[in-house]
């Protein structure tokens, strides 16, 4: 149903966290996972397949 509601041409990132509560904060591991998903999605949309080597 969410795919039907998306009317734009660009993809949308949707994260669904199961077993999430309303506790006092997010564990560091979950925060890292969230940022990895966001940055990965952004780079993928920009067409970047590989990061430059340092």
C-alpha positions in Angstrom: 0.0 0.0 0.0 2.9 2.4 0.7 4.2 1.9 -2.8 0.8 3.0 -4.2 0.9 6.2 -2.1 4.3 7.2 -3.5 3.6 9.6 -6.3 7.0 11.0 -6.9 9.6 9.7 -9.3 12.3 9.3 -6.6 12.6 6.3 -4.3 11.8 6.7 -0.6 13.6 5.1 2.3 11.3 3.6 4.9 12.8 2.0 8.1 10.5 -0.1 10.2 11.9 -1.0 13.6 10.1 -4.0 15.1 10.2 -4.5 18.9 11.0 -0.8 19.3 9.8 0.7 22.6 9.4 4.1 24.1 12.4 3.8 26.3 15.0 6.3 27.4 17.0 6.2 24.2 18.3 4.3 21.3 21.2 1.9 21.7 24.4 3.0 20.0 24.3 -0.1 17.7 20.8 0.9 16.5 21.9 4.5 15.8 24.9 3.2 13.8 22.5 0.9 11.8 20.2 3.9 11.1 23.0 6.1 9.8 24.4 3.2 7.7 21.0 2.8 6.1 20.6 6.5 5.5 24.1 7.1 4.0 23.9 3.9 2.0 20.5 4.9 0.5 21.8 8.4 -0.2 25.0 7.2 -2.0 23.0 4.6 -4.0 20.6 7.4 -5.2 23.6 9.5 -6.2 24.9 6.6 -8.2 28.1 6.2 -6.1 29.0 2.5 -6.1 32.4 2.8 -4.4 33.9 5.2 -2.0 37.3 6.7 -3.0 40.3 5.1 -1.4 42.4 7.2 1.0 
